[in-house]
Amino acid sequence: DDDPARWLVSTTIITTDAAPDLAEIHDRMPLALPADAWDAWLDPAVDAKGAADLLGIGGTHGDVPMVAREVSTLVNTVTNDGPGLLEAV
């Protein structure tokens, strides 16, 4: 527990301005990292500039496709959980 080099397991959702075809739903969207950049992103040696470059900060939304689909309003309550929440209605 006192090892300063131990791994910290965490999650972060980075958002960006919504792509034009998603902007009618919300003004923000997750910034998805293309699969070919995952290893570089997870490299402990990446610095802040390297991370920003990987994310394309100030650039495009990349080639990661996002598709909007209507889901149940059950997603509006944090106590609801499960894969069924992702099913289209």
C-alpha positions in Angstrom: 0.0 0.0 0.0 2.9 2.4 0.5 4.5 1.8 -2.9 4.4 5.2 -4.8 4.9 3.4 -8.1 1.8 1.1 -7.8 -0.9 1.3 -10.4 -4.0 3.3 -9.9 -7.0 1.8 -11.7 -9.4 4.6 -12.7 -11.7 5.7 -15.5 -12.1 9.1 -17.1 -14.6 10.2 -19.7 -13.2 13.1 -21.8 -15.8 15.1 -23.7 -15.7 17.4 -26.7 -18.1 19.5 -28.7 -20.8 17.3 -30.3 -20.3 16.2 -33.9 -22.9 18.0 -36.1 -25.1 14.9 -36.5 -25.3 14.5 -32.7 -25.6 18.2 -31.7 -29.4 18.1 -31.7 -29.2 15.6 -28.8 -26.6 17.4 -26.7 -23.9 20.0 -27.1 -21.2 17.6 -25.8 -20.2 14.0 -26.6 -17.5 11.5 -25.5 -14.2 11.9 -27.2 -13.5 8.3 -28.4 -9.9 7.3 -29.0 -9.3 5.2 -32.1 -8.1 1.7 -31.4 -4.7 2.3 -33.0 -4.0 4.9 -30.3 -4.9 2.8 -27.3 -1.4 1.5 -26.6 0.1 4.9 -26.8 -2.6 6.3 -24.5 -2.0 3.7 -21.9 1.8 4.1 -22.0 2.8 5.4 -18.6 5.5 7.6 -20.2 3.0 9.7 -22.2 3.1 13.3 -20.9 0.3 16.0 -21.1 1.3 17.1 -24.5 1.4 13.6 -25.8 -2.0 12.9 -24.4 -3.4 16.1 -25.9 -1.9 15.1 -29.3 -3.5 11.6 -29.1 -6.9 13.1 -28.3 -6.6 15.6 -31.2 -7.4 18.5 -28.8 -8.7 21.3 -31.0 -8.8 19.0 -34.0 -11.4 16.7 -35.5 -13.6 14.1 -33.9 -11.5 11.3 -35.5 -12.7 8.2 -37.3 -14.5 6.6 -34.4 -18.2 6.3 -35.5 -21.0 7.2 -33.1 -24.6 6.3 -33.8 -27.5 7.9 -32.0 -30.4 5.6 -31.1 -33.4 6.0 -28.8 -33.2 4.0 -25.6 -35.6 3.6 -22.6 -36.0 6.5 -20.2 -34.8 4.0 -17.6 -31.3 5.4 -18.3 -32.4 8.6 -16.6 -32.2 7.0 -13.1 -28.7 6.1 -11.8 -30.2 3.2 -9.7 -31.0 1.4 -13.0 -28.2 -0.7 -14.3 -27.6 -3.5 -16.8 -27.0 -4.2 -20.4 -30.7 -4.0 -21.2 -30.5 -0.2 -20.9 -28.5 -0.1 -24.2 -31.2 -1.8 -26.2 -33.0 0.4 -28.8 -36.7 1.1 -28.3 
